[in-house]
Amino acid sequence: GQQGPPRVMECFDISNVSSNHIVASMVRFTNGAPDNQNYRRYRIRTVEGQDDFASMAEVIRRRYSRILGENFSANPDLAESQEDPVEIQRRLAKEGRAKIVLPDLVIVDGGKGQLSSAMRELQQLGLHDLPVIGLAKQREEVFFPGESDPLLIPHDRGALKLLQRIRDEAHRFANGYNALLYRRRMKESLLDDCPAVSPKKKQALLQKFGSVDRIRKASAKDIAAIPGISEKSAEAILEWLG
């Protein structure tokens, strides 16, 4: 039973503005305020196409296996313990021995499907006792594990306002990441059209410089240091990128 509002909450949002790059965000609130140091962004790796449930499963798995992994490798004496993992994590946090503190509440953006995906992953990690809820977009319905009907929280409740705030923040963060990746792809496509750049050279350029903006700032000599690119090609590339 949760006494008072949860101190640490983590909220997950899947953003699939474009079907070929699905990203997810996790935002963390501590004592009701955004804890930006502990925000995380994920590029979905294991899912083909748009599948919110599988994407949600992937980020939950990555986040909480990471927390368990870090905390157990910092406290190897507990790795083989038969005690409930959530209890162990809470104790480590209390004693100041947790690398990353397990949240008091996990919120997934979405309804029953997202919630059961998240729960399945948590159960596989042994985190059955970690409280998790789903917050559906439409009518601000809150889904609880094992309950088929959602709870409608009155709009003037502080609890709902806090849940909405963390959910909107997760949303903003995921969409910002999507926009960033989109801008990066737009710029990278400039290289596709450059006559002096083959796909192989494009890959080598991005590997060395990291972004089109950095290539622009480089000298022809720097660019020509890449095997297979002559100084003349390098000048052509710089001229093309303007």
FIKOLZA-1660 file (N, C-alpha, C; in steps of 0.1 Angstrom, whole numbers, plus 5000, padded with zeros to 4 digits):
% residues 242
   i   px   py   pz ch aa at
   1 5008 4988 5000  A  G  N
   1 5000 5000 5000  A  G CA
   1 5009 5012 5000  A  G  C
   2 5006 5022 4991  A  Q  N
   2 5014 5034 4989  A  Q CA
   2 5009 5044 5000  A  Q  C
   3 5018 5049 5008  A  Q  N
   3 5014 5059 5018  A  Q CA
   3 5017 5073 5011  A  Q  C
   4 5007 5081 5010  A  G  N
   4 5009 5094 5003  A  G CA
   4 5013 5093 4989  A  G  C
   5 5016 5104 4982  A  P  N
   5 5019 5103 4968  A  P CA
   5 5033 5096 4966  A  P  C
   6 5035 5089 4955  A  P  N
   6 5048 5083 4952  A  P CA
   6 5059 5093 4951  A  P  C
   7 5070 5091 4958  A  R  N
   7 5081 5100 4957  A  R CA
   7 5088 5101 4944  A  R  C
   8 5091 5089 4939  A  V  N
   8 5098 5088 4926  A  V CA
   8 5089 5081 4916  A  V  C
   9 5086 5088 4905  A  M  N
   9 5078 5082 4894  A  M CA
   9 5085 5082 4881  A  M  C
  10 5084 5071 4873  A  E  N
  10 5089 5071 4860  A  E CA
  10 5078 5068 4850  A  E  C
  11 5078 5076 4839  A  C  N
  11 5067 5075 4829  A  C CA
  11 5073 5073 4816  A  C  C
  12 5067 5064 4808  A  F  N
  12 5072 5060 4795  A  F CA
  12 5062 5064 4784  A  F  C
  13 5068 5069 4773  A  D  N
  13 5059 5072 4762  A  D CA
  13 5066 5067 4749  A  D  C
  14 5058 5061 4740  A  I  N
  14 5064 5057 4727  A  I CA
  14 5059 5067 4717  A  I  C
  15 5069 5071 4708  A  S  N
  15 5065 5081 4698  A  S CA
  15 5069 5076 4685  A  S  C
  16 5058 5073 4677  A  N  N
  16 5061 5068 4663  A  N CA
  16 5056 5078 4652  A  N  C
  17 5062 5089 4652  A  V  N
  17 5058 5099 4642  A  V CA
  17 5062 5094 4628  A  V  C
  18 5074 5087 4628  A  S  N
  18 5077 5080 4615  A  S CA
  18 5079 5066 4618  A  S  C
  19 5074 5057 4609  A  S  N
  19 5073 5043 4611  A  S CA
  19 5087 5037 4611  A  S  C
  20 5097 5043 4605  A  N  N
  20 5110 5036 4604  A  N CA
  20 5119 5040 4616  A  N  C
  21 5115 5050 4624  A  H  N
  21 5123 5053 4635  A  H CA
  21 5114 5055 4647  A  H  C
  22 5112 5044 4655  A  I  N
  22 5104 5046 4667  A  I CA
  22 5112 5049 4679  A  I  C
  23 5108 5059 4686  A  V  N
  23 5116 5063 4698  A  V CA
  23 5107 5063 4710  A  V  C
  24 5114 5062 4721  A  A  N
  24 5106 5062 4734  A  A CA
  24 5113 5071 4743  A  A  C
  25 5105 5076 4753  A  S  N
  25 5112 5084 4763  A  S CA
  25 5108 5079 4777  A  S  C
  26 5116 5082 4786  A  M  N
  26 5113 5080 4800  A  M CA
  26 5116 5092 4808  A  M  C
  27 5106 5098 4815  A  V  N
  27 5109 5109 4823  A  V CA
  27 5107 5105 4838  A  V  C
  28 5114 5112 4846  A  R  N
  28 5114 5108 4860  A  R CA
  28 5110 5120 4869  A  R  C
  29 5101 5119 4877  A  F  N
  29 5097 5130 4886  A  F CA
  29 5101 5126 4900  A  F  C
  30 5107 5135 4908  A  T  N
  30 5110 5132 4922  A  T CA
  30 5103 5143 4930  A  T  C
  31 5095 5138 4940  A  N  N
  31 5087 5148 4948  A  N CA
  31 5079 5157 4940  A  N  C
  32 5073 5152 4929  A  G  N
  32 5064 5160 4921  A  G CA
  32 5071 5170 4912  A  G  C
  33 5084 5169 4911  A  A  N
  33 5091 5178 4901  A  A CA
  33 5099 5171 4891  A  A  C
  34 5101 5176 4879  A  P  N
  34 5109 5169 4869  A  P CA
  34 5123 5167 4874  A  P  C
  35 5129 5156 4872  A  D  N
  35 5142 5152 4876  A  D CA
  35 5150 5150 4863  A  D  C
  36 5153 5161 4856  A  N  N
  36 5159 5160 4842  A  N CA
  36 5171 5152 4840  A  N  C
  37 5180 5152 4851  A  Q  N
  37 5192 5144 4851  A  Q CA
  37 5189 5129 4848  A  Q  C
  38 5177 5125 4852  A  N  N
  38 5174 5111 4850  A  N CA
  38 5164 5108 4839  A  N  C
  39 5163 5117 4829  A  Y  N
  39 5155 5114 4818  A  Y CA
  39 5163 5105 4808  A  Y  C
  40 5156 5096 4801  A  R  N
  40 5162 5087 4792  A  R CA
  40 5155 5087 4779  A  R  C
  41 5163 5085 4768  A  R  N
  41 5157 5084 4754  A  R CA
  41 5161 5070 4749  A  R  C
  42 5152 5064 4741  A  Y  N
  42 5156 5051 4736  A  Y CA
  42 5152 5051 4721  A  Y  C
  43 5161 5045 4713  A  R  N
  43 5157 5042 4699  A  R CA
  43 5153 5027 4700  A  R  C
  44 5141 5024 4695  A  I  N
  44 5136 5010 4696  A  I CA
  44 5144 5001 4686  A  I  C
  45 5149 4990 4692  A  R  N
  45 5158 4982 4683  A  R CA
  45 5152 4969 4679  A  R  C
  46 5143 4963 4687  A  T  N
  46 5139 4950 4684  A  T CA
  46 5126 4948 4677  A  T  C
  47 5119 4960 4673  A  V  N
  47 5106 4959 4668  A  V CA
  47 5106 4964 4654  A  V  C
  48 5099 4956 4645  A  E  N
  48 5098 4960 4631  A  E CA
  48 5084 4967 4630  A  E  C
  49 5085 4979 4623  A  G  N
  49 5072 4986 4620  A  G CA
  49 5067 4992 4633  A  G  C
  50 5054 4995 4633  A  Q  N
  50 5048 5002 4645  A  Q CA
  50 5041 4992 4653  A  Q  C
  51 5046 4989 4665  A  D  N
  51 5040 4980 4674  A  D CA
  51 5042 4986 4688  A  D  C
  52 5032 4994 4693  A  D  N
  52 5034 5001 4706  A  D CA
  52 5036 4991 4717  A  D  C
  53 5029 4980 4717  A  F  N
  53 5030 4971 4728  A  F CA
  53 5044 4965 4729  A  F  C
  54 5049 4960 4718  A  A  N
  54 5063 4954 4718  A  A CA
  54 5073 4965 4721  A  A  C
  55 5071 4977 4716  A  S  N
  55 5080 4988 4719  A  S CA
  55 5081 4991 4734  A  S  C
  56 5069 4992 4740  A  M  N
  56 5068 4994 4754  A  M CA
  56 5075 4983 4762  A  M  C
  57 5073 4971 4757  A  A  N
  57 5080 4960 4764  A  A CA
  57 5095 4962 4763  A  A  C
  58 5100 4966 4752  A  E  N
  58 5114 4967 4750  A  E CA
  58 5120 4978 4760  A  E  C
  59 5114 4989 4761  A  V  N
  59 5120 5000 4769  A  V CA
  59 5119 4996 4784  A  V  C
  60 5108 4990 4788  A  I  N
  60 5106 4986 4802  A  I CA
  60 5117 4976 4805  A  I  C
  61 5119 4967 4796  A  R  N
  61 5130 4956 4798  A  R CA
  61 5143 4963 4799  A  R  C
  62 5146 4972 4790  A  R  N
  62 5160 4979 4790  A  R CA
  62 5162 4987 4803  A  R  C
  63 5152 4995 4806  A  R  N
  63 5153 5003 4818  A  R CA
  63 5155 4995 4831  A  R  C
  64 5146 4986 4833  A  Y  N
  64 5147 4979 4847  A  Y CA
  64 5157 4968 4848  A  Y  C
  65 5161 4962 4836  A  S  N
  65 5172 4953 4837  A  S CA
  65 5185 4960 4840  A  S  C
  66 5185 4973 4835  A  R  N
  66 5197 4981 4837  A  R CA
  66 5198 4985 4852  A  R  C
  67 5187 4989 4858  A  I  N
  67 5187 4993 4872  A  I CA
  67 5191 4981 4880  A  I  C
  68 5185 4969 4878  A  L  N
  68 5189 4957 4885  A  L CA
  68 5203 4954 4883  A  L  C
  69 5208 4954 4871  A  G  N
  69 5222 4951 4868  A  G CA
  69 5231 4960 4875  A  G  C
  70 5229 4973 4874  A  E  N
  70 5238 4982 4881  A  E CA
  70 5238 4981 4896  A  E  C
  71 5227 4979 4901  A  N  N
  71 5226 4978 4916  A  N CA
  71 5231 4965 4921  A  N  C
  72 5229 4955 4914  A  F  N
  72 5235 4942 4918  A  F CA
  72 5250 4941 4916  A  F  C
  73 5255 4947 4905  A  S  N
  73 5269 4946 4904  A  S CA
  73 5276 4955 4914  A  S  C
  74 5269 4965 4919  A  A  N
  74 5275 4974 4930  A  A CA
  74 5274 4967 4943  A  A  C
  75 5265 4957 4944  A  N  N
  75 5263 4950 4957  A  N CA
  75 5262 4935 4954  A  N  C
  76 5273 4929 4950  A  P  N
  76 5273 4915 4945  A  P CA
  76 5269 4905 4956  A  P  C
  77 5270 4909 4968  A  D  N
  77 5266 4900 4979  A  D CA
  77 5251 4897 4978  A  D  C
  78 5243 4906 4971  A  L  N
  78 5228 4904 4971  A  L CA
  78 5223 4897 4958  A  L  C
  79 5232 4896 4948  A  A  N
  79 5228 4891 4935  A  A CA
  79 5221 4877 4936  A  A  C
  80 5226 4869 4945  A  E  N
  80 5220 4855 4946  A  E CA
  80 5209 4854 4956  A  E  C
  81 5205 4865 4962  A  S  N
  81 5196 4865 4973  A  S CA
  81 5182 4860 4968  A  S  C
  82 5175 4853 4977  A  Q  N
  82 5162 4848 4974  A  Q CA
  82 5151 4858 4977  A  Q  C
  83 5155 4869 4983  A  E  N
  83 5145 4879 4988  A  E CA
  83 5138 4886 4976  A  E  C
  84 5127 4891 4978  A  D  N
  84 5119 4898 4967  A  D CA
  84 5128 4909 4962  A  D  C
  85 5131 4910 4948  A  P  N
  85 5139 4920 4943  A  P CA
  85 5135 4934 4946  A  P  C
  86 5122 4937 4946  A  V  N
  86 5117 4950 4949  A  V CA
  86 5121 4954 4963  A  V  C
  87 5119 4945 4973  A  E  N
  87 5123 4947 4987  A  E CA
  87 5138 4950 4988  A  E  C
  88 5146 4942 4980  A  I  N
  88 5161 4944 4981  A  I CA
  88 5164 4958 4976  A  I  C
  89 5158 4962 4964  A  Q  N
  89 5161 4975 4958  A  Q CA
  89 5157 4987 4968  A  Q  C
  90 5145 4985 4975  A  R  N
  90 5141 4995 4984  A  R CA
  90 5151 4997 4995  A  R  C
  91 5156 4985 5000  A  R  N
  91 5165 4986 5011  A  R CA
  91 5178 4992 5007  A  R  C
  92 5183 4989 4995  A  L  N
  92 5196 4995 4990  A  L CA
  92 5194 5010 4989  A  L  C
  93 5182 5014 4984  A  A  N
  93 5180 5029 4983  A  A CA
  93 5180 5035 4997  A  A  C
  94 5174 5029 5006  A  K  N
  94 5173 5034 5020  A  K CA
  94 5187 5036 5026  A  K  C
  95 5195 5026 5023  A  E  N
  95 5209 5025 5029  A  E CA
  95 5219 5033 5020  A  E  C
  96 5214 5039 5010  A  G  N
  96 5223 5047 5001  A  G CA
  96 5232 5039 4993  A  G  C
  97 5229 5026 4990  A  R  N
  97 5237 5017 4983  A  R CA
  97 5232 5015 4969  A  R  C
  98 5222 5021 4965  A  A  N
  98 5216 5019 4951  A  A CA
  98 5223 5029 4941  A  A  C
  99 5228 5023 4930  A  K  N
  99 5233 5032 4920  A  K CA
  99 5222 5040 4914  A  K  C
 100 5211 5033 4911  A  I  N
 100 5199 5040 4906  A  I CA
 100 5187 5035 4914  A  I  C
 101 5179 5045 4920  A  V  N
 101 5168 5041 4929  A  V CA
 101 5156 5037 4920  A  V  C
 102 5151 5025 4924  A  L  N
 102 5139 5020 4917  A  L CA
 102 5127 5030 4920  A  L  C
 103 5119 5033 4910  A  P  N
 103 5108 5042 4913  A  P CA
 103 5097 5036 4922  A  P  C
 104 5089 5045 4928  A  D  N
 104 5078 5040 4936  A  D CA
 104 5066 5036 4927  A  D  C
 105 5066 5043 4915  A  L  N
 105 5055 5040 4906  A  L CA
 105 5059 5042 4892  A  L  C
 106 5055 5032 4883  A  V  N
 106 5058 5033 4869  A  V CA
 106 5045 5036 4862  A  V  C
 107 5046 5045 4853  A  I  N
 107 5034 5049 4845  A  I CA
 107 5037 5047 4830  A  I  C
 108 5028 5040 4824  A  V  N
 108 5029 5038 4809  A  V CA
 108 5018 5046 4802  A  V  C
 109 5022 5053 4792  A  D  N
 109 5013 5061 4784  A  D CA
 109 5005 5052 4775  A  D  C
 110 4992 5050 4779  A  G  N
 110 4984 5040 4771  A  G CA
 110 4975 5033 4780  A  G  C
 111 4967 5024 4773  A  G  N
 111 4957 5016 4781  A  G CA
 111 4961 5002 4784  A  G  C
 112 4952 4993 4783  A  K  N
 112 4954 4980 4788  A  K CA
 112 4965 4972 4781  A  K  C
 113 4966 4974 4768  A  G  N
 113 4977 4967 4760  A  G CA
 113 4991 4971 4765  A  G  C
 114 4993 4984 4766  A  Q  N
 114 5006 4989 4770  A  Q CA
 114 5009 4984 4784  A  Q  C
 115 4999 4985 4793  A  L  N
 115 5001 4981 4807  A  L CA
 115 5004 4966 4808  A  L  C
 116 4997 4958 4801  A  S  N
 116 5000 4944 4802  A  S CA
 116 5014 4940 4796  A  S  C
 117 5018 4947 4786  A  S  N
 117 5032 4945 4780  A  S CA
 117 5042 4949 4791  A  S  C
 118 5040 4960 4798  A  A  N
 118 5049 4965 4808  A  A CA
 118 5050 4955 4820  A  A  C
 119 5038 4950 4824  A  M  N
 119 5037 4941 4835  A  M CA
 119 5044 4928 4832  A  M  C
 120 5042 4923 4820  A  R  N
 120 5049 4910 4816  A  R CA
 120 5064 4911 4818  A  R  C
 121 5070 4923 4813  A  E  N
 121 5084 4925 4814  A  E CA
 121 5089 4926 4828  A  E  C
 122 5081 4933 4836  A  L  N
 122 5085 4935 4850  A  L CA
 122 5085 4922 4858  A  L  C
 123 5074 4914 4854  A  Q  N
 123 5073 4900 4861  A  Q CA
 123 5085 4892 4857  A  Q  C
 124 5089 4892 4844  A  Q  N
 124 5101 4884 4840  A  Q CA
 124 5114 4888 4848  A  Q  C
 125 5114 4901 4852  A  L  N
 125 5126 4906 4859  A  L CA
 125 5125 4903 4874  A  L  C
 126 5113 4897 4878  A  G  N
 126 5111 4895 4892  A  G CA
 126 5105 4907 4899  A  G  C
 127 5101 4917 4892  A  L  N
 127 5096 4929 4898  A  L CA
 127 5081 4929 4899  A  L  C
 128 5075 4918 4904  A  H  N
 128 5061 4917 4904  A  H CA
 128 5055 4928 4913  A  H  C
 129 5063 4932 4923  A  D  N
 129 5057 4941 4933  A  D CA
 129 5059 4956 4930  A  D  C
 130 5064 4959 4918  A  L  N
 130 5066 4973 4915  A  L CA
 130 5053 4979 4910  A  L  C
 131 5047 4989 4916  A  P  N
 131 5034 4994 4912  A  P CA
 131 5035 5000 4898  A  P  C
 132 5026 4996 4889  A  V  N
 132 5026 5002 4876  A  V CA
 132 5011 5005 4872  A  V  C
 133 5009 5016 4865  A  I  N
 133 4996 5019 4860  A  I CA
 133 4997 5024 4845  A  I  C
 134 4986 5023 4838  A  G  N
 134 4985 5029 4825  A  G CA
 134 4976 5041 4825  A  G  C
 135 4980 5051 4818  A  L  N
 135 4972 5064 4817  A  L CA
 135 4968 5065 4802  A  L  C
 136 4955 5063 4800  A  A  N
 136 4950 5064 4786  A  A CA
 136 4947 5078 4782  A  A  C
 137 4950 5081 4770  A  K  N
 137 4950 5095 4765  A  K CA
 137 4935 5101 4765  A  K  C
 138 4926 5093 4760  A  Q  N
 138 4913 5099 4757  A  Q CA
 138 4906 5106 4769  A  Q  C
 139 4902 5098 4779  A  R  N
 139 4894 5105 4789  A  R CA
 139 4901 5104 4802  A  R  C
 140 4914 5105 4802  A  E  N
 140 4922 5104 4814  A  E CA
 140 4918 5093 4823  A  E  C
 141 4917 5081 4816  A  E  N
 141 4914 5069 4824  A  E CA
 141 4927 5063 4829  A  E  C
 142 4926 5058 4842  A  V  N
 142 4938 5051 4847  A  V CA
 142 4935 5036 4848  A  V  C
 143 4944 5029 4842  A  F  N
 143 4943 5014 4842  A  F CA
 143 4952 5008 4853  A  F  C
 144 4946 4999 4861  A  F  N
 144 4954 4992 4871  A  F CA
 144 4956 4977 4867  A  F  C
 145 4967 4971 4871  A  P  N
 145 4969 4957 4867  A  P CA
 145 4958 4948 4872  A  P  C
 146 4953 4939 4864  A  G  N
 146 4943 4930 4868  A  G CA
 146 4929 4935 4868  A  G  C
 147 4927 4948 4866  A  E  N
 147 4914 4954 4866  A  E CA
 147 4910 4956 4851  A  E  C
 148 4898 4951 4847  A  S  N
 148 4894 4953 4833  A  S CA
 148 4889 4967 4831  A  S  C
 149 4883 4973 4841  A  D  N
 149 4877 4986 4839  A  D CA
 149 4887 4997 4845  A  D  C
 150 4889 5008 4837  A  P  N
 150 4897 5018 4842  A  P CA
 150 4890 5027 4853  A  P  C
 151 4898 5034 4860  A  L  N
 151 4893 5044 4870  A  L CA
 151 4893 5057 4863  A  L  C
 152 4882 5064 4865  A  L  N
 152 4882 5078 4860  A  L CA
 152 4885 5087 4872  A  L  C
 153 4895 5095 4871  A  I  N
 153 4899 5104 4882  A  I CA
 153 4892 5117 4880  A  I  C
 154 4885 5123 4890  A  P  N
 154 4879 5136 4888  A  P CA
 154 4889 5146 4884  A  P  C
 155 4886 5155 4875  A  H  N
 155 4895 5164 4869  A  H CA
 155 4902 5174 4879  A  H  C
 156 4895 5176 4890  A  D  N
 156 4901 5186 4899  A  D CA
 156 4911 5180 4909  A  D  C
 157 4913 5167 4908  A  R  N
 157 4922 5161 4917  A  R CA
 157 4937 5163 4914  A  R  C
 158 4944 5167 4925  A  G  N
 158 4958 5169 4924  A  G CA
 158 4966 5157 4918  A  G  C
 159 4961 5145 4922  A  A  N
 159 4968 5133 4918  A  A CA
 159 4967 5132 4902  A  A  C
 160 4955 5135 4897  A  L  N
 160 4954 5134 4882  A  L CA
 160 4963 5144 4875  A  L  C
 161 4963 5156 4881  A  K  N
 161 4971 5167 4875  A  K CA
 161 4986 5163 4875  A  K  C
 162 4990 5156 4885  A  L  N
 162 5004 5152 4886  A  L CA
 162 5007 5142 4875  A  L  C
 163 4998 5132 4874  A  L  N
 163 4999 5121 4864  A  L CA
 163 4999 5127 4850  A  L  C
 164 4990 5137 4848  A  Q  N
 164 4990 5143 4834  A  Q CA
 164 5003 5151 4832  A  Q  C
 165 5008 5157 4842  A  R  N
 165 5020 5165 4840  A  R CA
 165 5032 5156 4836  A  R  C
 166 5033 5145 4843  A  I  N
 166 5045 5136 4840  A  I CA
 166 5043 5130 4826  A  I  C
 167 5030 5127 4823  A  R  N
 167 5027 5121 4810  A  R CA
 167 5030 5131 4798  A  R  C
 168 5025 5143 4800  A  D  N
 168 5028 5153 4790  A  D CA
 168 5042 5156 4788  A  D  C
 169 5050 5155 4799  A  E  N
 169 5064 5158 4798  A  E CA
 169 5071 5146 4791  A  E  C
 170 5067 5134 4793  A  A  N
 170 5072 5122 4786  A  A CA
 170 5069 5124 4771  A  A  C
 171 5058 5129 4768  A  H  N
 171 5053 5131 4754  A  H CA
 171 5062 5141 4747  A  H  C
 172 5064 5152 4754  A  R  N
 172 5072 5163 4749  A  R CA
 172 5086 5159 4746  A  R  C
 173 5091 5151 4756  A  F  N
 173 5105 5146 4755  A  F CA
 173 5107 5136 4743  A  F  C
 174 5097 5127 4742  A  A  N
 174 5098 5118 4731  A  A CA
 174 5097 5125 4717  A  A  C
 175 5088 5134 4716  A  N  N
 175 5086 5141 4703  A  N CA
 175 5098 5150 4700  A  N  C
 176 5104 5156 4710  A  G  N
 176 5116 5164 4708  A  G CA
 176 5127 5155 4702  A  G  C
 177 5128 5143 4707  A  Y  N
 177 5139 5134 4703  A  Y CA
 177 5136 5130 4688  A  Y  C
 178 5123 5127 4685  A  N  N
 178 5119 5124 4672  A  N CA
 178 5122 5135 4662  A  N  C
 179 5120 5147 4666  A  A  N
 179 5122 5159 4657  A  A CA
 179 5137 5160 4655  A  A  C
 180 5145 5158 4666  A  L  N
 180 5160 5159 4664  A  L CA
 180 5165 5148 4654  A  L  C
 181 5160 5136 4655  A  L  N
 181 5164 5125 4646  A  L CA
 181 5160 5129 4632  A  L  C
 182 5148 5135 4631  A  Y  N
 182 5143 5138 4618  A  Y CA
 182 5151 5149 4611  A  Y  C
 183 5155 5159 4619  A  R  N
 183 5164 5170 4613  A  R CA
 183 5177 5164 4609  A  R  C
 184 5182 5155 4617  A  R  N
 184 5195 5148 4614  A  R CA
 184 5194 5141 4601  A  R  C
 185 5183 5133 4600  A  R  N
 185 5181 5125 4587  A  R CA
 185 5180 5134 4575  A  R  C
 186 5173 5146 4577  A  M  N
 186 5171 5155 4566  A  M CA
 186 5185 5160 4561  A  M  C
 187 5193 5163 4571  A  K  N
 187 5206 5168 4567  A  K CA
 187 5215 5157 4561  A  K  C
 188 5214 5145 4566  A  E  N
 188 5222 5134 4561  A  E CA
 188 5218 5131 4547  A  E  C
 189 5205 5134 4543  A  S  N
 189 5201 5131 4530  A  S CA
 189 5207 5141 4520  A  S  C
 190 5212 5152 4525  A  L  N
 190 5220 5161 4516  A  L CA
 190 5232 5154 4510  A  L  C
 191 5238 5145 4518  A  L  N
 191 5249 5138 4514  A  L CA
 191 5246 5128 4503  A  L  C
 192 5233 5122 4504  A  D  N
 192 5229 5113 4494  A  D CA
 192 5229 5118 4480  A  D  C
 193 5226 5131 4479  A  D  N
 193 5225 5138 4466  A  D CA
 193 5238 5143 4460  A  D  C
 194 5248 5142 4469  A  C  N
 194 5261 5148 4465  A  C CA
 194 5268 5139 4455  A  C  C
 195 5272 5144 4443  A  P  N
 195 5278 5135 4433  A  P CA
 195 5291 5129 4438  A  P  C
 196 5298 5136 4447  A  A  N
 196 5312 5131 4451  A  A CA
 196 5311 5120 4463  A  A  C
 197 5298 5117 4467  A  V  N
 197 5297 5108 4479  A  V CA
 197 5289 5096 4475  A  V  C
 198 5296 5085 4476  A  S  N
 198 5290 5071 4475  A  S CA
 198 5284 5068 4489  A  S  C
 199 5275 5058 4489  A  P  N
 199 5269 5054 4502  A  P CA
 199 5280 5050 4512  A  P  C
 200 5291 5043 4506  A  K  N
 200 5302 5039 4515  A  K CA
 200 5309 5051 4521  A  K  C
 201 5311 5062 4513  A  K  N
 201 5318 5074 4517  A  K CA
 201 5309 5081 4527  A  K  C
 202 5296 5081 4524  A  K  N
 202 5287 5088 4534  A  K CA
 202 5288 5082 4548  A  K  C
 203 5288 5069 4548  A  Q  N
 203 5290 5062 4561  A  Q CA
 203 5303 5066 4568  A  Q  C
 204 5314 5066 4560  A  A  N
 204 5327 5069 4565  A  A CA
 204 5327 5083 4571  A  A  C
 205 5321 5092 4563  A  L  N
 205 5321 5107 4567  A  L CA
 205 5313 5108 4580  A  L  C
 206 5301 5102 4581  A  L  N
 206 5293 5103 4593  A  L CA
 206 5300 5096 4605  A  L  C
 207 5307 5086 4602  A  Q  N
 207 5314 5079 4613  A  Q CA
 207 5325 5087 4619  A  Q  C
 208 5332 5094 4610  A  K  N
 208 5343 5102 4614  A  K CA
 208 5338 5115 4621  A  K  C
 209 5329 5122 4615  A  F  N
 209 5325 5135 4619  A  F CA
 209 5312 5136 4628  A  F  C
 210 5304 5126 4627  A  G  N
 210 5292 5125 4635  A  G CA
 210 5280 5132 4630  A  G  C
 211 5281 5143 4622  A  S  N
 211 5270 5150 4617  A  S CA
 211 5274 5158 4605  A  S  C
 212 5263 5162 4597  A  V  N
 212 5266 5170 4585  A  V CA
 212 5271 5184 4590  A  V  C
 213 5266 5189 4601  A  D  N
 213 5271 5202 4606  A  D CA
 213 5286 5202 4609  A  D  C
 214 5291 5190 4614  A  R  N
 214 5305 5189 4617  A  R CA
 214 5313 5188 4604  A  R  C
 215 5308 5181 4594  A  I  N
 215 5315 5180 4582  A  I CA
 215 5317 5193 4576  A  I  C
 216 5306 5201 4576  A  R  N
 216 5306 5215 4571  A  R CA
 216 5318 5223 4577  A  R  C
 217 5320 5221 4590  A  K  N
 217 5330 5229 4597  A  K CA
 217 5345 5224 4595  A  K  C
 218 5345 5212 4589  A  A  N
 218 5359 5206 4587  A  A CA
 218 5366 5212 4575  A  A  C
 219 5379 5210 4575  A  S  N
 219 5387 5215 4563  A  S CA
 219 5387 5204 4553  A  S  C
 220 5390 5208 4540  A  A  N
 220 5391 5198 4530  A  A CA
 220 5402 5187 4533  A  A  C
 221 5412 5192 4540  A  K  N
 221 5423 5183 4544  A  K CA
 221 5418 5172 4554  A  K  C
 222 5410 5177 4564  A  D  N
 222 5404 5167 4573  A  D CA
 222 5396 5157 4566  A  D  C
 223 5388 5161 4557  A  I  N
 223 5379 5152 4550  A  I CA
 223 5387 5143 4541  A  I  C
 224 5398 5148 4535  A  A  N
 224 5406 5140 4526  A  A CA
 224 5414 5129 4534  A  A  C
 225 5414 5130 4547  A  A  N
 225 5421 5120 4555  A  A CA
 225 5413 5107 4555  A  A  C
 226 5401 5107 4551  A  I  N
 226 5393 5095 4550  A  I CA
 226 5397 5087 4538  A  I  C
 227 5401 5075 4539  A  P  N
 227 5405 5066 4528  A  P CA
 227 5395 5067 4516  A  P  C
 228 5400 5069 4504  A  G  N
 228 5391 5069 4493  A  G CA
 228 5385 5082 4489  A  G  C
 229 5388 5093 4498  A  I  N
 229 5383 5106 4494  A  I CA
 229 5396 5115 4491  A  I  C
 230 5396 5120 4479  A  S  N
 230 5407 5128 4475  A  S CA
 230 5405 5142 4480  A  S  C
 231 5415 5151 4479  A  E  N
 231 5414 5164 4484  A  E CA
 231 5404 5172 4474  A  E  C
 232 5404 5168 4462  A  K  N
 232 5395 5174 4452  A  K CA
 232 5380 5170 4455  A  K  C
 233 5378 5157 4458  A  S  N
 233 5365 5153 4463  A  S CA
 233 5360 5160 4475  A  S  C
 234 5370 5162 4484  A  A  N
 234 5367 5168 4497  A  A CA
 234 5362 5183 4495  A  A  C
 235 5369 5190 4485  A  E  N
 235 5365 5204 4482  A  E CA
 235 5351 5204 4476  A  E  C
 236 5348 5194 4467  A  A  N
 236 5335 5193 4461  A  A CA
 236 5324 5190 4471  A  A  C
 237 5327 5182 4481  A  I  N
 237 5318 5179 4492  A  I CA
 237 5314 5192 4500  A  I  C
 238 5325 5199 4503  A  L  N
 238 5323 5212 4511  A  L CA
 238 5315 5222 4503  A  L  C
 239 5318 5223 4491  A  E  N
 239 5311 5232 4482  A  E CA
 239 5296 5228 4482  A  E  C
 240 5294 5215 4480  A  W  N
 240 5280 5210 4479  A  W CA
 240 5272 5213 4492  A  W  C
 241 5279 5211 4503  A  L  N
 241 5271 5213 4516  A  L CA
 241 5270 5228 4519  A  L  C
 242 5277 5236 4512  A  G  N
 242 5276 5251 4513  A  G CA
 242 5280 5256 4527  A  G  C
% end
